[in-house]
Amino acid sequence: AVVSTQSTGKGVIAVQGKSSLMGGGLVHIERQIESTRAETDKSLTSAFKDIDALMDRGKEMVALAERITLKLSEKDSAGDETMELKSHLLSIGISNPVTRETHGTGTSYHKSLGSELARMLSSPLQDCGGVMSVSEVYCRYNRARGVALVSPEDVVNACKTLTPQQHGMELKRFSSGVLVVEGDNFNSIMSTLVDTITDNTCVTALTLSSIMAIPLLLAKERLQAAEQHGLLCRDETDEGIFFYKNLLVTE
């Protein structure tokens, strides 16, 4: 530290230089920042190594699942436990996902994504009653891929390439603006909906969501679609909106 003296009427006093303290303080702060930065870089490097290892192991597990599924198919086993095991194995993921590096860019890439998406959705779409929101499609698709995740925009563009003739499903927009992937079995979906309402006399969107195990938003849209086709009629009360089977049309 720099020390200077000043004379006063009462004697000589020592004064510590402020510049020295400020200089030492700044150097200390800079060293702390540099140390923190070095630790952060070290942590990030280690984290990315772990992610790479996890992705490689994920590919191995998906490949193993496909080999086991193939062996089970060759045995032609139809037991409940075998079929359940096949279902779990198939849901693990996609071993060789479509990427821009392997399938180009633009329309070609989105068409390839759409074909892969359709193969992956064939079974889950049936389990969901033939309709699935695009947000759920996005989550299921990326979970199945495991690696090389796809952006929401690319998933929507891939869905736009789906056609009932080629893929058995297509992208539709409800009147509320919600995007869904719908199977080519609309009549079957409406028939199941009417049967469900008949069995319960009447339903609200909330009760239909619970009965059919579908999101509330999809339940609302499905009821409105059936109403627009004349299959249902509504009763608006203080307790909510109840939908009934339209006996004038369906009987």
N, C-alpha and C positions, 0 to 999 in steps of 0.2 A: 504494500500500500504506500502511496505517496503522502508524505507528511511535511507540512510547511509550518512556519512559525509566524505569528503576528504579534507585534508590540502594542501594548495598551498602557494606559496610565497606571494600571495595577500590576503590570509585569508582562511576561511572555507566555503565550498559550500555544498549544500544538493543534493544528487543524488537519484532519484527514482528507485527502483529495477525493472529490466525488467521482471524477473521471475514472479513477482506478477501480472503485466499487462497481460502477456501471459496466466497465469493461469486463471485470471478472464475472459479473452476473450474466451478461450476454453470452459469454463463452460457455458458462455452465448450462444455460438453457439450450444453446445449440448442440452441446454434447448430449443432453437428454433427448432432444428431438432426433438426433442421428441414431442414438441407441434404440429408441422406440421404433424408428423406421426399419432398422436392421432386424429387430425381433419380429416385426410384422411381415417382412419379406420372407423370413425363415418359416413363419407359421403358414403363410400362403403356399410356399413351395411344398411343404409337407402335406398340406390339405389337398393340393392338386394331385400329388402322387397317390394319395389314398383314393381319390375319385377315379383316377385312371385304373387303379387296381380293381376297384369295385365294378367299373364298367366292363373290364375284361372278364371278371368272374361272372357278371350277369350274362354275358354272351355265352359263356360255357354252360351255365345252368339252363338257358333257353335251348341250346343245342341238345343237351342231355334230355330235356323234356320232350323234344321232338322225336328223338331216337326211341324213347320209352313208348311214346304214343304210337309210333310206327310198329313196334314189336307187338303191342296190344292189338292193333288192327289186324296184323297177320294171324294172330291167334283166333280172331273172330269171336271174341268173348262178348257176351251180351248181358252179363250180370249187372245188378244195380251198382255194386261196389266198383266194378271195372268201368262202367260208364261214368260214374262220379269222378273216378281217378282221371279218366281221359279229359273230362271237363276242366278239372283243376290244372292239368298239365297244359292244356291249350290256352288257358287264361294267363299263363305265366308270361307269354310275350311273343314277339316277332324276332326271329334270329337274324334275319338279313333285311333290315328295314330299307325302304326306298330313301335315297339321299340325292342331293343335287349333284354330287360327284359321280354317282352311278347312273342317274336318269336325266341329266341335263337340267335346264331351267325352263321357266315359263309354263306354257300350256302342257308340254310333254311331261314335265315334272308333276304338275297337278293331276294329270290324268293317271299317272302311275300311282300317285298317292291315293287317288280316289279308288282305284282297283284294289289296292292293299287295304284301304279303309273298309270297303264293302265286304271283303273276305273276313276281316276281323269282326265286323258288326253283325254278320248274318245270324249268329246264335243269340247274342245279347239283345238285339233288336226284337226278336220274337219274345224273349223273356220280359221285355218292357212293354209288351202289348202292341208292338208295331210302330211306336213313336218314341223318339229320343231327342231331347234338346241338344243343340249343337255344343253347348257348354259341357254337357255330360259326354258327348262324343269326343270332344277335345281331351277331357281327362282320361277316359278309357283308352283312347288311341295312344296317347303319350305314355301311359302306364304300361301298355302292351309292348310298345317299342323299347322302353327301358333306356335306350341310348339314342343319340341323334334325335333329340326332341324337335317337334314341329311347332311353329308359331301358330297362334290362333288364326291369323290371316290366311296362312297356307291351308289350315284345316277347312276353313270356310270355302276357299277356292277349290279344294279337293272335293268337297261336298257338292259344289256346283256342277261337277262333271258326272255325278251319279245319275243314271237313268233307269227307270223301271224295267225296260227291255233288257238291258245289259247287266245291271247290278241288282235288280229286284228292290230298289229303294231310290229315293230322290230327296232333294232339299226342298223344303216348303217354308213359306213365311205366313204365320198366322196374322189375323187382322190386327192384333196388338203389336205386331212387329217382331215377335219371337220367331227365331229360326229353329227348325226341327228337321231331323232326318226321319222320313216316314216310309214304311214298307209299302209294297204294291198291293197290300191286302186291306184297303180302306173299308170295303164292304164288311169284311170279317171283323174289323175293329169296331165299326158301328153296331154290328149285330151283337157283339159281346157286351158293348156298352148298354144297349137296350135291354138285354137279358139281365144284366146286373141291376139296372134300375127297376125292372119288373119284379125281381126277387126281393127288393128292398122297398117297394112301393114308390118311394121318392128318395132323392139324394140331393145334397148340396155339393159344391165343389170340394169342400173339405172332407166330407164323408166318402166321396168317390175316390179322392186321393188316398185315403186310408184303406179302403176296400181293395182297390186295384194296385196299391203299392207304387204309385206314380207321383211325381212332383205336383204340388198344388197348382202351379201355373199350367201344366199340361192338362190337368183335370178340368180347369176352367175352359181352356181352349177346345178340349174334346167335347164338352157339353155344348158349347156355343156352335161348334161345327155340326153336331147332331141336330141342334135346334134349327139351324139354317137349312138343313136338309129335310125339315119337317118331321123328324123322328121323335122329337121331344117338345114339350111345352113347359113353360115356367110359371111359378106362382111366387110373386114378390111379396114378402111379409115383413113385419117388424123384426122377426127372428132371422131373416136372411132370405136368399133366393133358393127355392126348391124346384127341382126338375122332375117332371113326370113323363111317363110314356104317352105319346100322342096317340090316343085310341082311335081318333078319326082317320088317321093315315095307316097305322100299323095293324089295325084289326081287319 
